[in-house]
Amino acid sequence: MSSVSPSVSDRSTTTPDYQALYETAPVAYFLVSPGGYIQMVNPHAAELLGYERRALVGRSPLSLYPPGPEGRDRAMQVLQQVRQGQSVEKAEMRMVRSDETKLWVQLTVHPVQNDNGTIERFQSIVIDITDRKEMQAQLETNQAVLESRVRARTAELERVNEELRAEIQERRAVQEQQQRQLAAMDAAMAGMAIHAPDGAFRYANQAHATIYGYDDPEELIGESWRILYDEQEQAYIEAEVFPVLDRGEQWSGDLTGLRGDGSTFPVYLTLTPLDDGGLTCICEDITARKEREQRLELYTRRLEVLRDIDQAILQAQSPADIAQAAMERLHHLVPCSRSSVALIDRRSNEGTVLARYSDGESMLDSGVTVPLHYFEFTEAALERDLHVVEDIRSVNQTPLIQQLREEGIRAFMTLAMRMDNTLIGIVNLGTEDPGCFDGQEQRIAREVTDQLTIALRQAQLLEQVQQHTERLEQRVEERTKELESFTYSVSHDLRTPLRAVDGFSQMLLNAHSDQLDDEGQRLLGVIVESAQRMGQLIDDLLALSRLGSREMRSAPIDMDTLVDDVIDEQDRAHPDRDILFSCDPLPSTCGDRSMVRQALTNLLSNAVKFTQGETSARIHITTDETADVPTYIIKDNGAGFDMAYADKLFGVFQRLHDDDAFEGTGVGLAIVERVVQRHGGHVEAEGAVGKGATFTFTLPKEAAAPP
């Protein structure tokens, strides 16, 4: 808001029109005496600061500024400057309202001098810029968040190559430059005018004339407001704006103005009706603001599309899917009617089309492999990262170029895909408009190409890892089958001679023990016991080996009934033991009933065995109701174990206790783990020496596919 000259200021205090303008203006006006006291304020000034007008008259303006460098200290500097006869334009500082709340303002002060050059008063215009300051603060916050994301992304991509890092740094520099431009924005002084009841100009300041493309305000005096708007905008003003003014209300909003040279521009108007039927107009050319909004909208859309590309790439399953997803979304940012991605093999001098995206048909479909010269621009991509052909008619007319011309393509852009300074592919973009790829669109295409290069490289590495994993899994499966077959064969072949040893030893012990002394009988008993233990071990090994090849018959299982059956079996097997079994309601599951029964039997037998030293054994079966899958927990108050050796519990032949204290083969828990794993669950154990053990395993809600 520009300050008026002394002569204009004098007229504003004596002429009704200018007094009306002063009274109705949506900006704050102050008249301050040379001694530094407020002489006059307009209603908007009083409203802005929350005072009655008479409460401000006679006060020192310094009292309206809070202490500090942004408030009173800055106001003192302004006062000193204007007392020296200098004007102050658009100084930004803090003021304080009557309710002690603070606001940001833009202050313009002009000293008004008489004919002798003596300062008679100071004329001030105060504009509330709190919203702009808050918007700038928000923009700075958003910029800080954006810069943080860019830095994080830079850290992730830093290892790729120096060229990509330079691109990211360049993008960050552009963003920082945009922020500096936003921070340096300054509001232009508004145009001011007064219209008669018939719409003719009675007054216009220089700013108003300049905004609408006129050199002198006198060119507007007496003219209708209609010369500043085209017919369409005139109709809008009559239909939408005048009804508001006729109600005696103020109207503010955006319109499209018409300059004297016939060009149009966006303008922000504040119209206030006067008592005599006329109105005051304050206007501001908002061309720069609209352009910033459009750039911000375009930049936001660009980030959204780039984010969509990232997400699409992450969801893609193959290099072809990744390339197709990137090309589809690139069309939202770069005006092109055709795009393709080709992988380059320099050893065979061939290129394979990985993906293509266009509205019509093309002679190059996905998966097609052709010689490199067929692409026409491959050699150019070898020399530089980006090659643009503004008019396709200017290059060698190969069959591909002729086909593109038939499809309507007029301009072409080729971007190199490099990894470790090696060309691995090219991205081609075609459009029907010659010369339409501007610098911004080229940068966007380069950025998407770099993203695609990294994603394709990651996909290739992932495919290699998956292939290697599949080969390893196949080898493990083959070795496991061989081991199970070997274990079954050996165990089966050992049973026959072992039965003979056990049988003949018992026959010898029963029929001829009287011919042996005590030591002979003891040794023969050791043979019988060892043979029986060996037989049990073989049986367990056979059971374990069968689990790997046995077909699972999955069906719903009532775990409450199954656990009751196993508990009854344990009670019958140990009638002389004082064992208290307790069981909470258990969730049902789905699986092979006989396998699950075997696992439960082994776990409960294990609990019974390791509580044999307790006077009163306690075994509790419960569940975890908060778990997502059926979970079963078996707790006992037995011997427990040292958690330092927990990783050995489920290994074959792994025992954490002496055979003399607790008998066993070391295969039972291995069978439990194999059964649970075949059902897609997991098993774990916790315990402490002398404080019992807790075994937890999970089973599926529905039938699990056998591994």
C-alpha positions, 0 to 999 in steps of 0.5 A: 500500500503506497503512501499518498503525497502531502497534497493528496493527504490534505485533500483526503482530510477535507474532501468527502470522497477522500474522507470516505476512502480513508474511513472505509479502506480495509487497511489501517491508517495513522496520522502521527504528530512530529512529537510522536503522538497519534493524531488520527486513525481510521476504523480499520486501524482501531479494529485491527488493534482492538481499541476504540478510535478515541483510545488511540488518539494522543497515545505514543505509537511506540506503546503499540509495539511489544518490547524486543528487536521485532517490535519496539526496537524496530519502531524506534529505528523507523521513527528516527528515520522518518524524523530525518525526512526519509520515507519508510516502505514496507517495514515488517515488525510486530505490533500488540493488540489491546488484548496483548496478542501480537501480530505481524504488520507491514508499515509504510510511513511518509513524513508530510512537510509544509511549503517551508520543508518543516515536517507537519505530521507522519502518515502511516499505512499498516497492513496485517501480514500475520497470515502471510508470516504464518504461511511462510512459517508453514512453508518453511516447516514443510520445506524442512520436512521435504528436505529431511525426506530428500536427505534420507533418500539421498543416503539410501541412493548414495551407493548407486553412483555419483551421477545420481547423487549429483542429480539429487543435490541439484534437485535439493538446490532447486527446492532451496532456491524456491524457498528463498524466493518464497521467503523474499516475496513482498506484497506490492502496494495496492491500487485505490479508486473511488467510483460514482454511483453510475460506476464512473471513476471519480479518483484513481491512484497511480498504482491502480492505473499501473496495475491496469496498464495505464500510464496516468490515472487521469486516463481513468477519470470519468470512464466506467469500471467496465473498461477494465473487464471483458464482457464475460467478467462484466456479467459475472460482476453484475450477477455475483458482486453487485447483489452483495454491494447492494446489501451494503456488504463489503465484497472481496475476491479474485477477478480477471482484469483487462489491461489497456493493451487488451491483455488479461491478468488475475486481480484481487479486489476489495469493494466497499459500498458508500452511503451515496451509492458509489464505492471504493475499490482497492486492488492488487495484481496477483499474477505472481501469486497465481503463478506460484500457486500453479507451480506449487500445485504442479510440484505437489502433483509431481511429488505425488506421481513420483510417490505413486511410481515408488509404490508401484515399483515396490508392488511389482513382481518382475522387471517387466512389471516394474518398467510397465508401472513406471511408464504408465505413471510417467505419462502423467508428468511428461506429455508423451503418447508413447514410451518404452523401456529396452534392456541393452546387451552390448555383447550381442548388440541387441536390445530387448523391449522390456515394457511399452506404453502407448494408446495405439499399436506399435511394431515393437511389443514387450519381449521383442529382441532386435538389433541395437541399430533398430532403436536408432538413438542407442549410440547417442545414449552411449555418448550422453545420458539424454538425447532429444530429437525435436523433429523426427523428420530430421533423422535417418528414416529407418523402418522404426522411424517410419513406423513412428511417423505413421503412428503420428510421433513427431518428437523423441527423447531417449534417456540412458539407464546406467549402472556403475557407468555401464549402459544397461538400457534406454527409455524412449519417449515419443510425442505428437508435438514437435519440440515439446520436451522442455527443460523441466520435463527432461529433468522429470524424465531423467529422475524417473529413469534413475528410479527405474534403473535402481529398481530394475537392478534391485529386481535383477539382484532379487531374481538372482537371490531367489534362484540361488535360494531355490537351488539351495532349497532343492539341494536341502530337500534332496539331502533331507530325503536321502538322510531320511531314507538312509535313517529308515534303512539303517534303523530297519536293518538293525531291528532284526539282529537287535531282536535276536540279541534281546530275545536270546539274552532273555532266554539265557537269563530265564533258562540258564541264570542258575549257571551264572554267578551274580556278575554274569547275571548282572552283565546279562541284564545290562545286555537285555536293558541296552538292547531294549533301549536300542530298540526304543531308539530305533523305533523313535528314529523310524518314527522321525524318518516317517514324518518327513515322507508321511502324507498329512491328512488334515481335518478339524481337531477338537483339542479338548477331547484329544488332550483328555485322551492323552492324559488318560493314557498317561494316568494308566501308564503311571498308576503309582504316580501322584500326578495332577493334570489340569486343563483350560478350555483349548481352541480347536485346530486343523491338522493330522490328528495322529501327528498332533496326538504324537506331539502331545503324547511326547510333550506330556510324557516329557513332563511326566518324566521330568516331574518324577522327583516331585512328591506331587507333580503338577502339569497344566495345559492352557492357551494364549487367548490373545494370540492370532493362531491357536496356541497351546502351552504345557507347564510342569513343576519338574526339573526344568533346564538351563536356558543357556542350552535351550537351542539344543532341546529339539535336536536329535540325540540332544539331552540336557540331563544324565541318562541315569537320572532321566531315561530317554533317547533324545528323539521325542522333542525332535519329533514334536518340532517336526510335527509342528513345523509340518503344520506350519507352526512353531514350538519353543521352550522356557525353563529354569533349573529346579523350577519346571519347564514351559513348552509352547506350540502353535497350530493353524486355524485352517488346514495347512499345506504340507511342506 
